[in-house]
Amino acid sequence: MRIWGLRAAALLCATLAVSASAHADLLGYCGRQAPMSAAAQDKLLRFTEIVKNELSQSGQALALISRSGLDLTRFGQRYSHAGLSLRDSENAPWSVRQLYFSCDEGRPRIYDQGMAGFLLGTNDPKLGYVSLVFLPEERSAQVARAALDKPLSLQLLSPNYSANAYAFGLQYQNCNQWVAELLAASWSGAQGADGQSRAAAQDWLKSNGYQPALMALDWRPLMWLGAFIPWVHSDDHPEQDLAQLRFRVSMPASLEALIQAQAPGAQRVELCHTETQVVIRRGWTPLAEGCVAEPQDSVIALN
């Protein structure tokens, strides 16, 4: 049996599912998080303050924020979950407005989560990455207005969640796709009712070259794993994609590429932490694997 392949596919499904909620796991039980020591919590809270300091010093009112989850490097993805961090959030400054799956209700919701909670939801307290993307002022203001517009946020929310939702389908939606459609609505003015906002937003994304991530599997039985996970589906994906053992899914890297294309001048700050240090890099070149500092990086000790 190709155990390595099964593990890879399970990892993909698990990571996408974890993106739905910091309180959900692969088997569908809510509220089950890996135990975290007091020392690990303290370091993650210190990391949270460093992230919030970067946000505050930016002079911006909004940032696209992405968080690492389980290891998706096999699929070329460092980040699994994205939301919009808002300085003027009603919840608390720099809370993250995001789509999450409510296990108690069995449905997706729009949720404003404080930064500490957002980052404490990480799967590995010993190593984690965060990406912040700041848009030029005009573009940023448009997105901030849309993000704080509760009726619009809800118009763009599908009642049906799928962690691996087809990026150009209306049957389901994942957390990152909600962000993509909000960006599209804010920049195009695509609004409506009864699901028309989503359709208009997706039309805009298609016409503006949006490229979802390509999740390629290499063994057909891997497709069947989704049948055992309540929020992973394949019936919304084009038959051609399924025949080629691939899913096209909105991921944080897709959102960042869209912003780069639509908002020249956007700036990026990437942070990572280990048990002993935080590394900060400014610019679009990714941090080294393992959170290893290079000459252009800033380092803050966590000892």
Secondary structure, DSSP 8 states (H G I E B T S, - for coil): --HHHHHHHHHHHHHHHHHH-TTB-TTS-BS------HHHHHHHHHHHHHHHHHHHHTT-SEEEEEEEEEEEGGGTEEEEEEEEEETT-SSSTTEEEEEEEETTTTEEEEEEE-HHHHHHT-S-TTSEEEEEEE--HHHHHHHHHHHH-HHHHHHT--SSB-TT-BTT-SS-B-HHHHHHHHHHHHHH----STTHHHHHHHHHHHHTT---EEEE-SSGGGGGGGGGSTT---TTS-HHHHHTTEEEE--HHHHHHHHHHHSTT-EEEEEEE-SSEEEEEESSS---TTS---TT-EEEE--
